[in-house]
Amino acid sequence: MWVPGASQIPPSTKLCIKIILALLCQGGLCQEPVYRIQVPSRVTAQQGLCVLIPCHFTANFESSGVPYKYWFLRDDDRYTSPAVATTDPGRNLREPGGRIRLVGDAPDDCSLHISDVRAGDRDRYVFRFVKGDFKYSYVVTQPLVDVTELTEQPVLGVPEVLLSGQLVNVTCQAPGTCSGTPPQITWTGGFDYTARNVSVALANGSVSYSSMLSFTPAPGDDGKELVCTVTYPAVVGVFTRTAVRLHVGYPPELLPRGNCTVRGRGPGGAATCHCAAEGNPPPRLEWRLPNRTLPGHFEGPELRATSGARGPAVSGELRGPAGALANVSCAATNAHGQSQAALPVVPAGTGDRRGLGRGSSFAFS
């Protein structure tokens, strides 16, 4: 240690200064570099989840006696107050049961883990180490545990498109990984299903929680809202949820009563064909004649085709000479399949233009 004017201080005075400094350090008024702690000054935790405060320290590990580690709240009396967490079996705890505990087996590990975080956990914490005659409280750094409301949402694993009639498994992953009280995962959606909870133990001792939902979607499930709710029973009123709208795809189905009506006889006769189908995504109509295929929209010298869609249904009309439309099939196609049928020919006046069912119809001019 350099002291201004030290060269002019008598040797006896220098010796006294060294002795005084040594006595002060032994009395704890100066902290030697050996007593250090590495811990974040602040960590943020969401209610219901878990938080780890990583921590390492240096101390006089050579001292004789059994080593004990303690965590206290900032305003606790570290001689008489119950500890927040400790390895000392003879020390009382503020909250027995292990919700707050020391983790890590290394002698210099002082990491603190809090499960089922609640608002009352917000405080500053102080670490203390005792081994025989050596006792030290690391008051210079007191990490703050800041507790916020739960904002993290479950993660849903749902295919972008579900196929009608095919069993599907969807998953809901609860936020966070903990070793505390397991969360409760529930589903709502307005259809029949079975669900099972899945827990996976991780290498660090925590657990990942999820639920797998199995159901067979139907066309009527398209657009329904599937909701996964995760509730944390250890903390009153804490829950989170995620919702998604289902998109159910299904192959086209030709709706009944499609036909071709004929007006007039002979070369001057005219025919009008009607066809309707439903699918998701809405299908594409085609008119298949003996020697050609026409798209849903077509304008030619003799033949004219029009079509329109409403929701998952599409309706089409084809007009032309009766002779050209004597043998017509209607085909509906989408990404999931195709449906085709020959259209019956009926005399005008007996044909039924209804093609959409469910009280819907299209008119074409």
C-alpha positions in Angstrom: 0.0 0.0 0.0 1.4 3.4 -1.0 1.0 6.3 1.5 1.8 9.9 0.5 5.1 11.0 2.1 5.9 7.4 3.1 9.6 8.1 2.4 9.6 10.6 5.3 7.8 8.3 7.8 10.0 6.8 10.4 10.4 3.0 10.3 8.6 2.5 13.7 5.6 4.5 12.4 5.5 2.4 9.2 5.4 -0.7 11.3 2.5 0.6 13.3 0.5 1.5 10.2 0.9 -2.1 8.9 -0.2 -3.6 12.2 -3.3 -1.3 12.3 -4.3 -2.2 8.7 -3.9 -5.9 9.4 -6.1 -5.6 12.6 -8.8 -3.7 10.7 -9.0 -6.4 8.0 -9.1 -9.1 10.6 -12.0 -7.3 12.2 -14.0 -7.3 8.9 -13.7 -3.6 8.1 -11.9 -4.3 4.9 -13.1 -7.0 2.5 -10.3 -9.2 1.1 -10.7 -10.2 -2.5 -11.3 -13.9 -1.4 -14.8 -13.0 -0.3 -16.7 -12.4 -3.5 -20.1 -13.4 -5.0 -21.1 -13.6 -8.6 -24.9 -13.2 -8.9 -27.2 -11.0 -11.0 -28.3 -7.8 -9.4 -31.9 -8.4 -10.7 -33.9 -11.3 -12.1 -37.5 -11.1 -13.4 -40.0 -13.9 -12.8 -43.6 -14.3 -14.0 -46.2 -15.5 -11.5 -46.9 -19.2 -11.5 -43.6 -20.0 -13.2 -40.1 -20.7 -11.9 -37.0 -18.6 -11.6 -33.3 -19.5 -11.1 -30.9 -17.1 -9.6 -27.4 -18.3 -10.7 -24.8 -17.7 -8.1 -21.2 -18.6 -7.2 -19.0 -17.3 -4.4 -15.5 -17.5 -2.9 -14.9 -17.9 0.8 -12.5 -19.5 3.3 -13.3 -23.1 2.4 -10.3 -24.3 4.3 -11.8 -23.5 7.7 -12.7 -26.5 9.8 -16.3 -27.5 10.4 -19.4 -28.3 8.4 -20.2 -25.8 5.6 -23.7 -24.3 5.5 -25.3 -22.0 3.0 -28.1 -19.6 3.7 -30.4 -17.2 1.8 -32.2 -14.5 3.8 -34.4 -11.6 2.9 -32.8 -8.2 3.0 -34.4 -7.1 6.3 -34.0 -10.4 8.1 -31.8 -10.8 11.2 -29.3 -13.3 9.9 -28.8 -14.7 13.4 -32.4 -15.2 14.5 -34.7 -15.0 11.5 -35.9 -18.1 9.6 -34.0 -18.6 6.4 -35.5 -18.4 3.0 -33.4 -21.5 2.0 -30.5 -23.3 3.6 -28.5 -26.4 3.7 -28.4 -26.2 7.6 -31.0 -28.8 8.8 -31.1 -27.1 12.2 -32.2 -23.7 10.9 -35.9 -22.9 10.6 -37.3 -21.9 7.2 -39.8 -19.2 6.4 -41.7 -21.7 4.1 -40.9 -25.4 4.6 -41.6 -27.7 1.7 -38.9 -26.9 -0.8 -40.6 -24.3 -3.0 -37.6 -22.1 -2.5 -34.3 -24.1 -2.3 -30.6 -24.0 -2.9 -29.5 -26.0 -6.0 -26.1 -27.1 -7.1 -23.8 -29.5 -5.3 -20.5 -27.6 -5.9 -19.0 -26.0 -2.7 -19.0 -22.6 -4.3 -22.5 -22.8 -5.8 -25.1 -20.6 -4.1 -27.8 -20.7 -6.9 -31.3 -20.2 -5.6 -34.4 -21.7 -7.3 -38.0 -20.5 -6.7 -41.0 -22.5 -7.9 -44.6 -21.4 -8.2 -43.5 -17.8 -8.1 -46.0 -15.5 -6.4 -46.2 -11.7 -5.9 -44.9 -12.0 -2.3 -41.5 -13.4 -3.6 -40.6 -9.9 -4.7 -37.7 -8.8 -2.5 -34.0 -8.5 -2.2 -32.1 -11.6 -1.0 -28.8 -11.9 0.9 -26.5 -14.9 0.9 -24.5 -16.1 4.0 -21.9 -18.8 4.3 -20.8 -20.4 7.5 -18.0 -23.0 8.0 -16.8 -23.5 11.6 -15.4 -20.2 12.8 -15.7 -18.6 9.4 -19.0 -16.6 8.9 -19.6 -14.2 6.2 -22.7 -12.4 4.8 -22.4 -11.1 1.2 -24.4 -7.9 1.7 -22.6 -5.9 -1.0 -24.7 -7.6 -3.7 -28.3 -8.3 -2.9 -30.1 -9.6 -6.0 -33.7 -8.4 -6.5 -36.3 -10.9 -7.6 -38.9 -8.8 -9.5 -42.3 -10.5 -10.0 -44.6 -9.6 -12.9 -47.9 -10.9 -14.1 -48.0 -14.0 -16.3 -47.9 -12.9 -19.9 -46.3 -15.9 -21.6 -48.9 -18.0 -23.5 -49.1 -21.7 -24.3 -47.7 -22.8 -27.6 -50.2 -24.7 -29.8 -49.0 -27.2 -32.3 -51.9 -27.4 -34.8 -51.5 -28.3 -38.5 -52.4 -25.4 -40.8 -55.0 -27.5 -42.5 -56.8 -30.5 -40.9 -58.3 -33.1 -43.2 -61.9 -34.1 -42.5 -62.3 -37.7 -41.4 -58.6 -38.1 -40.5 -57.5 -38.4 -36.9 -55.2 -35.6 -35.9 -53.1 -34.9 -32.8 -52.5 -31.4 -31.6 -50.3 -30.3 -28.7 -50.4 -27.5 -26.1 -47.1 -26.6 -24.5 -47.4 -24.9 -21.1 -45.1 -21.9 -20.6 -41.9 -22.4 -18.7 -40.2 -25.5 -17.4 -40.5 -26.1 -13.6 -40.1 -28.6 -10.9 -42.9 -27.2 -8.8 -46.7 -27.8 -8.8 -47.8 -29.2 -12.3 -50.0 -26.9 -14.2 -53.6 -27.9 -15.3 -54.1 -27.9 -19.0 -57.6 -27.9 -20.4 -59.1 -27.7 -23.9 -62.4 -26.2 -25.2 -63.6 -26.3 -28.8 -67.1 -27.7 -29.0 -66.3 -31.1 -30.5 -65.6 -34.7 -29.2 -62.0 -35.3 -28.3 -59.6 -37.2 -26.0 -56.6 -35.6 -24.3 -53.7 -36.8 -22.3 -51.1 -34.9 -20.3 -47.4 -35.3 -21.1 -44.5 -34.5 -18.8 -40.9 -34.7 -19.7 -38.1 -34.6 -17.1 -35.2 -32.4 -18.3 -31.5 -32.8 -17.6 -31.5 -29.8 -15.2 -34.1 -31.3 -13.0 -37.0 -29.2 -14.3 -40.1 -30.6 -16.1 -41.8 -29.7 -19.3 -45.6 -30.0 -19.3 -47.9 -30.3 -22.3 -51.1 -31.9 -23.4 -51.9 -33.9 -26.5 -55.4 -33.6 -28.0 -56.7 -36.3 -30.4 -59.9 -35.8 -32.5 -61.3 -36.5 -35.9 -62.4 -33.2 -37.6 -65.6 -33.0 -39.7 -66.5 -30.4 -42.2 -68.7 -28.6 -39.6 -65.6 -28.0 -37.5 -64.1 -25.6 -40.0 -63.8 -22.2 -38.4 -64.3 -23.4 -34.9 -62.1 -21.9 -32.2 -59.8 -24.3 -30.3 -58.6 -22.9 -27.0 -55.9 -24.3 -24.7 -55.9 -22.9 -21.1 -53.1 -23.5 -18.6 -53.9 -22.9 -15.0 -51.3 -22.7 -12.2 -53.1 -24.1 -9.1 -50.4 -23.2 -6.6 -50.9 -19.4 -7.3 -54.5 -18.3 -7.0 -56.0 -16.7 -10.1 -53.0 -17.3 -12.4 -53.7 -18.7 -15.8 -52.9 -18.2 -19.5 -54.5 -19.3 -22.8 -54.0 -19.5 -26.5 -56.7 -19.8 -29.2 -56.6 -20.8 -32.8 -59.3 -21.2 -35.5 -59.4 -24.5 -37.2 -59.2 -24.8 -40.9 -60.7 -28.2 -42.0 -60.1 -29.2 -45.5 -62.2 -31.9 -47.3 -62.5 -33.1 -50.9 -65.4 -31.9 -53.2 -68.8 -33.5 -53.1 -71.3 -32.9 -55.9 -74.6 -31.7 -54.6 -77.7 -33.5 -55.8 -80.1 -32.5 -58.6 -77.5 -31.4 -61.1 -78.8 -31.9 -64.6 -79.2 -30.6 -68.2 -82.6 -29.2 -69.3 -83.5 -29.2 -73.0 -85.8 -26.7 -74.6 -87.0 -27.3 -78.1 -86.4 -30.1 -80.5 -84.2 -30.7 -83.4 -81.3 -28.5 -84.5 -82.8 -25.5 -82.9 -83.0 -27.1 -79.4 -81.0 -25.5 -76.6 -79.7 -27.0 -73.3 -78.8 -25.5 -70.0 -76.7 -27.6 -67.6 -76.4 -27.0 -63.8 -73.9 -28.4 -61.4 -73.0 -27.6 -57.8 -70.4 -28.9 -55.4 -69.0 -28.2 -52.0 -65.5 -28.6 -50.6 -62.8 -26.8 -48.7 -61.0 -25.1 -50.3 -63.9 -24.3 -52.6 -63.6 -26.6 -55.6 -63.0 -25.7 -59.2 -65.7 -26.8 -61.7 -65.1 -28.4 -65.1 -67.5 -29.5 -67.8 -66.4 -32.7 -69.5 -67.9 -33.3 -73.0 -67.2 -36.4 -75.1 -64.5 -34.6 -77.1 -63.4 -31.7 -74.9 -63.2 -30.3 -71.4 -64.4 -26.8 -70.6 -63.4 -24.7 -67.5 -66.0 -23.2 -65.2 -65.7 -19.9 -67.0 -65.8 -20.1 -70.8 -67.1 -18.1 -73.7 -67.2 -19.7 -77.2 -69.1 -19.4 -80.4 -71.7 -21.9 -79.2 -71.0 -22.7 -75.6 -70.9 -20.4 -72.6 -70.0 -21.4 -69.0 -70.2 -19.4 -65.9 -69.7 -20.2 -62.2 -69.7 -18.6 -58.8 -68.8 -19.4 -55.2 -70.4 -18.8 -51.9 -68.4 -20.0 -48.9 -67.3 -23.6 -49.5 -69.9 -24.1 -52.3 -69.6 -23.4 -56.0 -72.3 -23.5 -58.6 -71.9 -23.6 -62.4 -74.0 -23.3 -65.5 -73.3 -24.3 -69.1 -75.4 -23.3 -72.1 -75.3 -24.4 -75.6 -77.0 -26.3 -78.4 -78.9 -29.4 -77.2 -76.9 -31.7 -79.6 -73.6 -30.5 -78.1 -74.7 -31.0 -74.6 -76.2 -34.5 -75.0 -73.5 -36.2 -72.9 -72.1 -33.9 -70.2 -70.3 -34.7 -67.0 -69.5 -32.3 -64.2 -66.2 -32.5 -62.2 -65.2 -30.6 -59.1 -61.6 -30.6 -58.0 -59.6 -29.1 -55.0 -56.4 -29.9 -53.3 -57.9 -32.8 -51.4 -59.6 -34.7 -54.3 -62.1 -34.8 -57.1 -65.7 -35.7 -57.6 -67.3 -36.3 -61.0 -70.7 -37.4 -62.3 -72.7 -37.5 -65.5 -75.6 -35.1 -65.7 -79.0 -36.5 -66.6 -80.9 -34.8 -69.5 -84.5 -33.8 -68.7 -87.1 -31.9 -70.7 -87.6 -28.3 -69.9 -90.3 -27.7 -67.3 -89.3 -30.8 -65.3 -85.7 -29.9 -64.5 -84.7 -28.6 -61.1 -82.1 -25.9 -61.0 -81.5 -26.4 -57.3 -77.8 -27.3 -56.9 -76.5 -25.9 -53.7 -78.8 -27.4 -51.1 -79.1 -25.8 -47.7 -81.5 -23.2 -49.1 -78.9 -21.5 -51.3 -78.9 -21.0 -55.1 -77.1 -19.0 -57.8 -78.7 -17.3 -60.8 -76.8 -16.9 -64.1 -77.8 -14.9 -67.1 
